Amino acid sequence: MSESLRTRRMTGVGRVLVIVYAIMALAATGRSFVQIVEKFDEAPLAYTLSALSALVYIVATLALVFAGSRTWYRIAWVAIVFELVGVLVIGTLSFVLPDLFAHPTVWSWFGMGYLFIPLVLPFFGLWWLRTHPPVEP
């Protein structure tokens, strides 16, 4: 993909989306690292899920940046759909089985600890992907 095509894709909403995903990747990675290093034995499920969400945000960020290629576009779809399912399932379970999530994850309570950004972000990501399919020569 040419640099000018990538630059055009990464303007406006696309650029903001990538920045928010990158911030979430950093936040989730930092949170999971501290949780796993300091107190993994207290809540291994919750802290493993935090690490999984960090990995998903990293992959989604990279995939959105390179979504001009069909391969990265598909990876972006998979990562963001996985993120959406994760936040909906973990969010629901954290209300239905609160003892299971006494220690919060990034996606607990639908991302309440992150101002519900984890709940809203995948919808914007999927919208952007749908409206910006890859254009390859």
N, C-alpha and C positions, 0 to 999 in steps of 0.2 A: 504494500500500500504506500502510495506516495505521501511525503511529509505534508503537502498542502491539503490532501484529503483528510488526513488524521487531524490536522489543525482545524479544519472546518467542522469536523465531528465533535471536537472538544472545545466548543464555544458555548456560551450561554448556559442553558440548563444542563447540557452534557458535562461541562466543566464543573459546575456546582455539584452535580451528582457524584462525579469522581472524587471531588474534594471531601464530600460528606462520607462516602464509602471509605476513603483513606483515613479519615478521622476515626471512624468506627473501628477500622482495622487496628489502628494504633491503640485506641482505648481498650478494645477487647483483648488485644495481645498483652498489654500491660497488666490489665486486671487479672487475666488468667495466669500469667507468669507469677505474679505476687501470690495469688491464691494457692497455686500448686506448690510453690517453694515454701511458703510459710505455714500452710495449714491443710494440705491435701487430705490428710487422714480424717479431718472433720467432716468433709463432704465431697468425697471423690466423684460422685455423679455430677453434682452441680459444677464443680471446677473443671471436670473434663468437658462438660457441655460449654462452658465459657471458652475453653481452648478451641473447641470445634467451631464455635461462632467466630472466633478470631480468624481461624483458617478460612472460613467461608467469606468473611469480609475481605481478606487479603486476595483470595482468588477472584472475587467479584470486582474488586478495584482494578486488578490487572486486566481482567477480561473486558471491562468497560473501556479501558484505555485503548486496548487493541481490538475492539469489537468491529473494526472495519474489515477484518478478515473473517471468513465464514467459520473457521475453527474457533477463534476466540469469541465470536458472536454466540455460537452454540454453548461454549463453556460459560459465558455470561448468563445465558438463559438457565442452564442447569444450576449454577451457583445461586442465582437470585430466586428461582423457584424453591430450591432447597432452603434458602434463608426464610422465605415466606412460610413454608410448611413448618420449619423449625420454630419460628416465633409464634405461630398459631398453636402448635402442639404443646410446646413448653409453656407458653402463656396460659393455655387452658389448664394444663396439669398443675401449674403453680397455684391456681385457684381451687381446683378440685381436690388435689392432694398436697396441701400446704406443707405438711411435715416432710415431704420428699424434697422440697425446695426451701427449707429453713434458711439455707445459705443461698442467696440469690445468684442467678446467672445473668448474662447479658439479656437473654430472652425471657426471663421470669416476669410474670405479670405484664406480659406483652411489651417488655422494654421500659417499664415505668421508671426504672433507675436511670434511664437514658432519655427521659422526656418523651417516651413512646416513639422515638425515632426508629428503633428496630421494627416497629409495627408498620409505620408509614413508608419507610425507605424502599422496601421491595416493590411496593405498588408503583412508585415513581420509576424505579429501575426497569420494571417490566414495561411500563408505558413508554419509556425512552427507547428501549430495545425494539418495541413494536413499531414505533414511528421513525426509527433510524436503522433500517436494515443495512447490511454491508453492501457496498458497491465495489465490486471487483471487476477489473477489465477482462 
